[in-house]
């Protein structure tokens, strides 16, 4: 079942690229930009995460957290983060495979990976904006800025 705007964001705990557990509810009081992407080291994902690194992350206010999620393992996430100098948490929805992506309604059962889903979550844990694109269609970082400004 898809998470809709106005609904509560499902809580989860996943490990980041360094093995540190990250719990969504641990960010209550902050705004969260939760970005699901299909696979590390893929061309469209590279472009999107580079835009997050170069265009979005440097301008985020201190009360906004950027969390990215894919079904890749923690080790793949770390290798990609180090190679590309991604400084934000890259969470591994590796096992149970795609469980968090399923909870948000963005898991592609046929492909075994997430669709390109982004959720802007308010400080109380309510989804205030979302966009879901097919695997091959990149998202616009400018839309994230506008959604955050509207909160």
LOLONU-324703 format. One record per residue (C-alpha): residue in three letters; x, y, z. Coordinates in nm, 3 decimals, m for minus. Example, Ala and Ser with C-alpha at 12.3 -4.5 7.8 and 13.67 -1.06 7.14 Angstrom:
BEGIN
+------+---------+---------+---------+
| code |    east |   north |      up |
+------+---------+---------+---------+
|  ala |   1.230 |  m0.450 |   0.780 |
|  ser |   1.367 |  m0.106 |   0.714 |
+------+---------+---------+---------+
END
This chain:
BEGIN
+------+---------+---------+---------+
| code |    east |   north |      up |
+------+---------+---------+---------+
|  unk |   0.000 |   0.000 |   0.000 |
|  unk |   0.139 |   0.339 |  m0.099 |
|  unk |   0.207 |   0.610 |   0.157 |
|  unk |   0.000 |   0.917 |   0.075 |
|  unk |   0.046 |   1.285 |   0.148 |
|  unk |  m0.110 |   1.359 |   0.486 |
|  unk |  m0.041 |   1.007 |   0.612 |
|  unk |   0.208 |   0.908 |   0.878 |
|  unk |   0.547 |   0.804 |   0.742 |
|  unk |   0.617 |   0.441 |   0.835 |
|  unk |   0.895 |   0.422 |   1.091 |
|  unk |   1.196 |   0.207 |   1.012 |
|  unk |   1.550 |   0.135 |   1.117 |
|  unk |   1.818 |   0.066 |   0.856 |
|  unk |   2.197 |   0.069 |   0.865 |
|  unk |   2.384 |   0.341 |   0.683 |
|  unk |   2.697 |   0.293 |   0.473 |
|  unk |   2.906 |   0.278 |   0.792 |
|  unk |   2.686 |   0.021 |   0.966 |
|  unk |   2.529 |   0.278 |   1.198 |
|  unk |   2.158 |   0.218 |   1.264 |
|  unk |   1.937 |   0.507 |   1.150 |
|  unk |   1.577 |   0.523 |   1.271 |
|  unk |   1.334 |   0.760 |   1.101 |
|  unk |   1.162 |   0.840 |   1.434 |
|  unk |   1.505 |   0.944 |   1.565 |
|  unk |   1.467 |   1.252 |   1.343 |
|  unk |   1.136 |   1.373 |   1.493 |
|  unk |   1.154 |   1.748 |   1.530 |
|  unk |   1.338 |   1.775 |   1.198 |
|  unk |   1.214 |   1.770 |   0.841 |
|  unk |   1.330 |   1.467 |   0.643 |
|  unk |   1.383 |   1.427 |   0.270 |
|  unk |   1.362 |   1.050 |   0.219 |
|  unk |   1.492 |   0.948 |  m0.125 |
|  unk |   1.454 |   0.593 |  m0.258 |
|  unk |   1.667 |   0.500 |  m0.558 |
|  unk |   1.696 |   0.172 |  m0.753 |
|  unk |   2.065 |   0.074 |  m0.746 |
|  unk |   2.408 |   0.212 |  m0.666 |
|  unk |   2.653 |   0.269 |  m0.950 |
|  unk |   2.376 |   0.303 |  m1.210 |
|  unk |   2.380 |   0.605 |  m1.443 |
|  unk |   2.050 |   0.776 |  m1.355 |
|  unk |   2.102 |   0.713 |  m0.982 |
|  unk |   2.451 |   0.859 |  m1.009 |
|  unk |   2.315 |   1.177 |  m1.164 |
|  unk |   2.042 |   1.210 |  m0.903 |
|  unk |   2.266 |   1.151 |  m0.602 |
|  unk |   2.536 |   1.381 |  m0.744 |
|  unk |   2.268 |   1.653 |  m0.769 |
|  unk |   2.172 |   1.586 |  m0.407 |
|  unk |   2.538 |   1.614 |  m0.308 |
|  unk |   2.614 |   1.924 |  m0.515 |
|  unk |   2.287 |   2.115 |  m0.531 |
|  unk |   2.062 |   2.020 |  m0.241 |
|  unk |   2.272 |   1.911 |   0.057 |
|  unk |   2.491 |   2.225 |   0.079 |
|  unk |   2.186 |   2.453 |   0.099 |
|  unk |   1.974 |   2.254 |   0.345 |
|  unk |   1.884 |   2.432 |   0.668 |
|  unk |   2.004 |   2.267 |   0.991 |
|  unk |   1.658 |   2.125 |   1.066 |
|  unk |   1.645 |   1.915 |   0.747 |
|  unk |   1.785 |   1.563 |   0.719 |
|  unk |   1.858 |   1.396 |   0.386 |
|  unk |   1.829 |   1.015 |   0.391 |
|  unk |   1.876 |   0.799 |   0.081 |
|  unk |   1.768 |   0.435 |   0.055 |
|  unk |   1.832 |   0.150 |  m0.188 |
|  unk |   1.821 |  m0.229 |  m0.175 |
|  unk |   2.200 |  m0.245 |  m0.209 |
|  unk |   2.403 |  m0.383 |   0.081 |
|  unk |   2.578 |  m0.160 |   0.333 |
|  unk |   2.911 |  m0.254 |   0.172 |
|  unk |   2.800 |  m0.146 |  m0.175 |
|  unk |   2.660 |   0.177 |  m0.027 |
|  unk |   2.993 |   0.248 |   0.145 |
|  unk |   3.201 |   0.180 |  m0.168 |
|  unk |   2.980 |   0.411 |  m0.374 |
|  unk |   2.971 |   0.683 |  m0.104 |
|  unk |   3.350 |   0.680 |  m0.078 |
|  unk |   3.401 |   0.682 |  m0.453 |
|  unk |   3.157 |   0.970 |  m0.510 |
|  unk |   3.209 |   1.155 |  m0.179 |
|  unk |   2.845 |   1.129 |  m0.083 |
|  unk |   2.833 |   1.268 |   0.271 |
|  unk |   2.470 |   1.195 |   0.352 |
|  unk |   2.336 |   0.871 |   0.503 |
|  unk |   2.290 |   0.598 |   0.242 |
|  unk |   2.065 |   0.337 |   0.397 |
|  unk |   2.068 |  m0.031 |   0.304 |
|  unk |   1.719 |  m0.179 |   0.257 |
|  unk |   1.899 |  m0.504 |   0.182 |
|  unk |   1.738 |  m0.752 |   0.419 |
|  unk |   1.459 |  m0.827 |   0.445 |
|  unk |   1.499 |  m0.727 |   0.082 |
|  unk |   1.310 |  m0.405 |   0.006 |
|  unk |   1.101 |  m0.413 |   0.325 |
|  unk |   1.111 |  m0.035 |   0.376 |
|  unk |   1.051 |   0.039 |   0.007 |
|  unk |   0.747 |  m0.192 |   0.029 |
|  unk |   0.619 |  m0.005 |   0.336 |
|  unk |   0.633 |   0.319 |   0.134 |
|  unk |   0.474 |   0.159 |  m0.173 |
|  unk |   0.776 |   0.209 |  m0.400 |
|  unk |   0.913 |  m0.144 |  m0.432 |
|  unk |   0.906 |  m0.299 |  m0.779 |
|  unk |   0.846 |  m0.670 |  m0.717 |
|  unk |   0.933 |  m0.766 |  m1.073 |
|  unk |   1.269 |  m0.587 |  m1.073 |
|  unk |   1.354 |  m0.641 |  m0.704 |
|  unk |   1.441 |  m0.275 |  m0.650 |
|  unk |   1.278 |   0.053 |  m0.552 |
|  unk |   1.115 |   0.301 |  m0.784 |
|  unk |   1.244 |   0.657 |  m0.762 |
|  unk |   1.030 |   0.773 |  m0.471 |
|  unk |   1.089 |   1.085 |  m0.263 |
|  unk |   0.897 |   1.176 |   0.051 |
|  unk |   0.923 |   1.503 |   0.241 |
|  unk |   0.829 |   1.436 |   0.600 |
|  unk |   0.745 |   1.707 |   0.853 |
|  unk |   0.882 |   1.725 |   1.211 |
|  unk |   0.585 |   1.523 |   1.343 |
|  unk |   0.642 |   1.236 |   1.099 |
|  unk |   0.366 |   1.322 |   0.849 |
|  unk |   0.430 |   1.300 |   0.474 |
|  unk |   0.377 |   1.647 |   0.329 |
|  unk |   0.497 |   1.588 |  m0.028 |
|  unk |   0.588 |   1.295 |  m0.247 |
|  unk |   0.688 |   1.211 |  m0.600 |
|  unk |   0.736 |   0.866 |  m0.751 |
|  unk |   0.907 |   0.825 |  m1.086 |
|  unk |   0.969 |   0.510 |  m1.288 |
|  unk |   1.315 |   0.356 |  m1.266 |
|  unk |   1.452 |   0.531 |  m1.579 |
|  unk |   1.308 |   0.878 |  m1.507 |
|  unk |   1.518 |   1.116 |  m1.296 |
|  unk |   1.367 |   1.352 |  m1.039 |
|  unk |   1.418 |   1.728 |  m1.019 |
|  unk |   1.604 |   1.850 |  m0.709 |
|  unk |   1.433 |   2.188 |  m0.750 |
|  unk |   1.103 |   2.020 |  m0.661 |
|  unk |   1.251 |   1.913 |  m0.325 |
|  unk |   1.349 |   2.272 |  m0.246 |
|  unk |   0.999 |   2.395 |  m0.327 |
|  unk |   0.836 |   2.123 |  m0.114 |
|  unk |   1.062 |   2.210 |   0.181 |
|  unk |   0.989 |   2.582 |   0.141 |
|  unk |   0.614 |   2.507 |   0.150 |
|  unk |   0.643 |   2.337 |   0.493 |
+------+---------+---------+---------+
END
